[in-house]
Amino acid sequence: MKLPHSELTDLMQRAYSFEKAAAFAYQGHAGAVKKQGEKMAIKQIELDEWNHRREVLALMQQYDVPVSKNYELRAHIIGKVISSACYVIGWFMPFYFAGRLESGNVCEYFRMKQYFNSLGITEHDQLLYDMGIKEKEHEVYFLEGIRNNKLLPVFQKWFGWGDDESFNNINLNHKYPVEESGVYCKTTETTYQIGGLSSKRYTSEDQPVKSAQ
């Protein structure tokens, strides 16, 4: 079954390839940090990215979406360059840009869900929801690691992500269930930067909060 939705097809191709870029980057990141706890956490995040890549590939195969050779080449180069750079750019920047990248990746999966739903396809809702939430957990991990760093306000001003600014509107402490998750990443204004980041930014005031029942 081929999908009559070019944006969804392209988004899957991008997500598949740039999960590889992220995984490569985390190999260098884990190798560069000195604390054993950080090494283990980043290694697990790398494994999560490889798993997401496998899951996206399965979706692509189900709908006859080809792997993009262009995206694969770009992602391979970008991932290897970032991986090598982690050894020379210090501790803060790998944490910051990893968090920024993960922040944008969150909406990739919620937007995939929205696109599938627009075609009447709901069988992948739980999978895509879970991957989006996992990417949010990655974002939070990296943000917590640098939240009190004096460089964070400066980088947030320059690059638009930080303590109170995100590329998604998810609050892990007040999550909506999968069947109500249409409130997340609800935008048609999608532009891509490295790795598929959305240009739309959110503050904590933009985060819909699930009320206790």
Secondary structure, DSSP 8 states (H G I E B T S, - for coil): ---S-HHHHHHHHHHHHHHHHHHHHHHHHHHH---HHHHHHHHHHHHHHHHHHHHHHHHHHHTT----HHHHHHHHHHHHHHHHHTTTSTTHHHHHHHHHHHHHHHHHHHHHHHHHHHTT--TTHHHHHHHHHHHHHHHHHHHHHHTT-TTHHHHHHHHS-BTTBBSS---GGG---GGGGGGTT--S-----TTS--S--B-GGG-------
